[in-house]
Amino acid sequence: MKKPDFDDSFCNGLTQLLEWRRDVRHFKTTALPDGLLDTLLDLACLAPSVGNSQPWRFVLVEDDNTRQAIRENFQRANSQALEGYDGDRARLYASLKLEGMDKAPVQLAVFANEQTEQGHGLGHQSMPEMLRYSAVLAVHTLWLAARAYGVGLGWVSILDADEVSKTLAVPEDWKLVAYCCIGYPEQEDDTPELVKLGWQDRQADCRKVLKR
């Protein structure tokens, strides 16, 4: 295959893709077109992985009762998290919408198979966490691919991960990496919602590079 020309126009578009990727909480209920989720998952599987192990495992959560169990899991975890704040910060936290499970047409759990034989152990015997990092890269690739197709993704992290695994009845060797809500966003913006709502601004020192 001939090497593509990643010209200035492509690079500018890539920059815009990164700038407009949002952690979406407010979704339309519109279903994704047939085949689009498969396309996005195919692109996610192009993510790099340690030893070419491809340890990510996807679970599509469609059953209403199962979705409700996951949402109740979130509500319990969210209540516990709120107890860790006080004063104005607690009031602000309580006002935030931190998941889109009420409307997102697609809910997808992403796990890392930490006992996969694929890759023959290369690259993660000294750092076994590299398998989870590889699954994270698959989520990030999915996130960018979704944005490119005009689809939003929200990563729900306020969950009891072990309970999610039990609810979804996955193998014990699979460890939850992400619970994703996927669908068309109600609105699009290049500014993170948590910045707009005053929770946390972007910090200039994130670009800091130490030299040794």
Buried (B, 14 or more C-beta within 10 A) or exposed (E): EEEEEEEEEEEEEEEEEEEEBBBBBBBBEEEBEEEBBEBBBEBBBEBEBBBEBBBBBBBEBEEEEBBEBBBEBBEEBBEEEBEEEEEEEEEBBEEBEBBBBEBBBBBBBBBBBBEBEEBEEEBBEEEEEBBBBBBBBBBBBBBBBBBBEEBBBBBBBBBBBEBBBEBBEBEEEBBBBBBBBBBBBBEEEEEBBBEEEEBEEEEEEEEEEEEE
